[in-house]
Amino acid sequence: MEEFVDYYGILELQKDASIEDIEEAIKKTRKRFRRLEGSPDAEQRTNAEKMMQRLNEADELFHDEVRRGKYDASYDANKREVGREPHGESPMSRTSGRDWVADAKAYYEAGQYTNAFHSACEAVRADASDGSAWLWRARASQLLDKYDDVIFSTSELLKLDSDDVYARKLLAFAYYMTDEYEKAESQLLVAQKIDPSDYLILALLADVRYYRGQYDVALQMCRNLYEAHPDSEIVRNSLCRCLRHDAEDKMSSQGSKVCFANLKQVEYVEKVIAELDSMGKVNSETAKWVVQMRGMTEWARKRHFVNQEDIGKAIIGFIVLFFILAAVGAVYVLIYVAIVVVVVMFEVFPEGWRINKRNLGDAAWKTGLQ
């Protein structure tokens, strides 16, 4: 028999929800799980992938009226069947003789994080010395974006066991998500001392230092991590972000946009692009950035930075032609110079600016680098 999945429960909606409400809930829930891509917890990342798959299934199901009709017709019966399990009922439906920690775990694994949170809170009330109760409360809170509660729960858990690396990573991640980078770094450094073998601690530490403005330090950390763990998506994404920032930091700026002011900048960005290309698979944001920057470097080399030998040949040719015309007569020289000036002033420069604007954007079109 095919496994029943309570998509309404995952989206925290009633069966009579409109398609608009469903679409909004799917969008909101997807956003919640995408934010966990950088979580140091492998189990949470795996669970996030599973839930994203469930959301895709829900999206397809609810947009197909025939399939939704069949699903709704059997929904109540299927829910009653799974209602014999803890995740099939409300955590407030009964309060005595209940294993709240087991319920919190069951709700969490079923993707019902609000119920998991309430069950974990009940478990904490029943026994504040139970570390697993605080742990499930922290994990559910993280997936509900309740980062203040994550900080509170993990702090209580660390009072019970100060060497709990997992709790420290959760606490550091909560500080990271609330922009308290100094506190996040402090927790990560402690966690690293407890478990030096966990490279994901260093990956999150690199992200924290990046957002603290320590860009060169973060870049070097990410490069070292990528060399040791090239298959890690978290490490790869962090390195991509650092490389993009490093390249743009070396460029000039026009307002909010970046542009090239010299050949050295072009060469540096080309070097960064080559490094990103060597990584193979990169995220969509980085792939888009590479396409844009590759176009800018190619255009800059084509329009802005002519080979010095070509410039020398052009100057020599201009001088030779000038003397030839001078030998013929002064009138021809004046006509020649006038033509050159007119073409340059009214055709070359304006067209260069127009083309540059079209290819590099409004902020870069007046750089004079034609």
N, C-alpha and C positions, 0 to 999 in steps of 0.2 A: 504494500500500500504506500502511495506517495506521501511523504512527510507533509503535514499541515504546517503552514507558516502563517502566523497572525500578522499580516501586513498592516492592518488597522492598529494593532497594538504597538508595532514598531514605530508607526507614525503618530501614535497617541491621538487617534481619531475614532469617532463612532462610525458605525457601518453606513449611516445615512449621510456621510460627509460628501459635499459637492466636489466635483472634479477640480474646481479652483482651490478649495481648501487642501485637497490632496496634493496638488502641484506645489502649493506654498510649503506644505509640511515636508515634502520630498526635498525641496530646495534647501530648507532650513536644516534638515537632518544631514544632507550631503555636506553642507558647509561645516557642520560639527565634526564629521569624521575626517574631512580633508585637513583640518587643523591638527590632526593627530599623526600626520605623515612623519613629523620629526620627533615623535615621542620616543624616549629611550627604552620603552617597554616593548619587547618583541611580541608579547602576547596581545597587547593592545593594538599594535600595528596589524597583526593577523586578524584580530576581531574587526578592526576598521575595514579591512579588505572584504571580509565576509559580509559586513553590513552594507557596504557599497554595492555588492552584488545583489543583496536583498532589495535595496532601493531601486536598482535597475529592473529587477523582476517586478516590483510593485508598479513602477512607471509603465511598463509594458502592459501589465494586467489591467490597471485601472483606466487605461486609454483604449482598451478593447471592450466595448459594451457587452458583447456576447460572453467573453471570458469572465468579465466582472459579474455578470448576472449569474453564471454558474457558481462562481466563487461565493457570492453573497447567499445563494440558495442553500449551500451546504455549510456556511460559516458558523451558524449557531450550533449545529450539531457537532461540528469538528471542535469548536471551542469548548463545548461541554465535555467532550472526550478528554481534551488536554487539561480541562479545568480540574481534573483529579490531581494534577501536578501543581507545585507551588506557583509556577509562572503563569498558570491559567486563571488566577483570581487576583483580586486587589489585596495588597499587603495589609489593609485595614479591615478585611472581612472577618478575621478572627484574631484574637490576641492572646489566647491561652494555649499552653502546651505546644508552642511553635518554635522551631529552630530558625531564628531570624537570620543567622549567618548563612545557613543552607539556602534559605529563601532568597537572600540578597544575591548569592552566587547564581541561583537558577534564573532569577530575573535578568541579571547581567548577561548571562550567556544567551538568553532569549532576545536580547536587544531592548528590553524594557527598563531603561536606565532610571526613569523616575521612580518606578516601583522598587528597583534595586536600592536606590538611595534611601527611600522611606524604610525599607526593611533593615538596611544597615544602621539607620538611626535608631530603630527599635532595638537592634542588637546591642548597640552602644549603651542605651538606657538600661537594658537588662544586665549588662556586665561591662563596665567601662575599662576593665583590665584585660578584655579579650582583644588582642592585637589584630586578629582576622576581621573583627567587626569594624575596626577603624580603617583597615586596609580596603575593604569593600566599599566603605563609605567614601574613601578618597578616590577610588577608581571610578565609581559611579558619578561622583561630583565632577571629575575631570571631563567626562563625556557629556556632561550637562553644562559645561562652561562655568561651573561654580568654583572658581579658582580660590576664592577666599575660604571656602569650606575645605578645599584640598589642602590648603596651607594649615588650617586648623586641625584637620584629621591626621595629616602626616606628622605634625608637630606632637600631637598626643601619642601617636604610634612610636615616635622616636624616644619619648619619655620611657616607654616600656622596653625598647631595644634600640640603643643609640648606634649600633653597628648594622642596622637594617639598610643595606645599600639601596634596595628597591624603593624604600620609603624616601630616602634622601633624593633619589632621582625624580620621584614624583613631586617632591617639594621643590626641587630646583626647577623642574619644568613649569610648575605653577608660578614661581617667581618670574621665570622667563616670559611666560605668557602675559604677565601683568606688568612687564617692563621694569621689574626690580632686578636689574642685571647684576648688581654688586652682591645681593643676597644669593642669587642663583649661582654665581661663581663660587661663593663661599661654600655652599652645600656640595657643589660638584667636586671641589678640591678635597673635601672630607671624604666623599664617596670614592674618589680615585685612590686615596690612601688605603681605604679598606679593601678595594678590589681594583688593583692596577691593571688587570687583564681585560677589563670591560672597555673596549674602544669606543662604545657609544657614549660613554661619559665624556670622553675627549671630544667627540663630535659635537655634543651639545655645548661643551665648554668653548669650542671654537666659534659656534654661533653666538654665544653670549659675548665673547670678546669682540666679535664683529660689530654687534649692536652697541657695544661700549665705545666704539670708535677706534679700536686697536686693529686696524685693517691688515697691516703687514703681518702682525703676529697670527691673526686668524688665517690668513692665506697660507702661511708656512705650515701651520698645524694641519690645515686641510690637505695640503700637498703631501705631507708625511703620512696622513691617515689614508689617503687615496692610494698611495704607493703600497701600503700594507693591506688595504681592503678595497681593491678596485671594484668589487661586485656589490658593495654596499650602496644602496640608493640614497640613504641619508647622507653619507659622506660625499657622494657624487654631487648631490644637489647643493650641499654647503660649499663645495669647491667651485661649482659653477657660479654661485652668487658672489663669492670672493673675487673670482677672475673678472666677472663683469664689472664690478666696482673698481677693481684695480686698473682695468683698461680705460674706463671713463674718467678716472681720477687723473690719468696721465694726459688726457685731452684738454683742449680749451673749451670754454663755455660761452654761449650766447643766450642770456636769459636762463631758461630752465633746460635748454638743450645743449648737447655737446657737439663740437666740430673740430676739425683739424687746423692747426696753425703752422705746422712744419712737417717735413718728411719724417723726422724722428718719431713723431706721434703716430704717423701712419704705420711705420715699421713695427712699433711696439704693439699696436692693436692687431696687426697681422700675426704677430707672434702669439698673442693670446688666442686668436681664432684658431691657429694651428694646434695649440694645446687642447682647446675644447674639441676640435675635430678628432684628435688622437684618442679622446675618451670614448668615442663611439656614441653610445646612447646618452642623450641629455634630455632634461625636461623640456616641455613645450616653450616655456618662457625663454630659456637659454637658446633654443633652436631659432626662435623668432629674432632674438637679439643678434645671433650670428649672421643670419640672412641680412639684417639691416646694416650691420657693421661691415660685412663683406662688400655690400653695395657701395657704402660710403668710401671704403678704402680704394676700391677699384675706380670709382669716380674721381677721387682725389688724385690718384696717380695719373689718371688720364687727362684731367683738366688743370690740376693745380701744380703738380710737380713734374715738369718736363726734365728729361735726362740732361745733365750738364753738357754732355758732348753735343747734343742737338742744339742747345742754346748757343754754344760756341760757334757751331757751323752757321746758325742763323745770323749771328752778329757779323761773322766774317763775310757771309754772302751779302748782307746789307751794306757793309763798308765797300766791298768790291763794286757793287752796283752803283753806289753813290759816286765813286770816283769815275766810273765809266760815263755816267750821266754828266758829271761835272766837266769832263773833257769835251763833251758834245756842246754844252752850253749851260749857263746859269739858269735860264728859264726852265729848262727840263728838270733841273735839280729842285727848283722851287715847286714845280708841279708835282714831282715825285713825293717830296716831303709833305705837301699839302694833302695829297691823296692818302698817304700813310696815316697822317694825323686824323683825317676825317673817318677813315675806316676803323681805326683803333677807338676813337672817342664815341662814335655813334653806332658802331656795329659790334666790335669785339667785346668791349667792356659791358655794354648793356646786355648783350646776348649771354655773356658769361654769367652775369648776375642772375638773369632769368633762368638759365639752365641750372645754376647752382641752387637757386631757390626751389626749383621743381624737384631736384634730386635730394637735397639735404634738408629742406624745410625752411620755414620762415626765419628761425633764429640764426641760421648760418649763412643766409644769402648775402649779407653785407660784410662778410669777413674780408673781402678784397683779395681772397686767395683764388683768383681766376686763372 
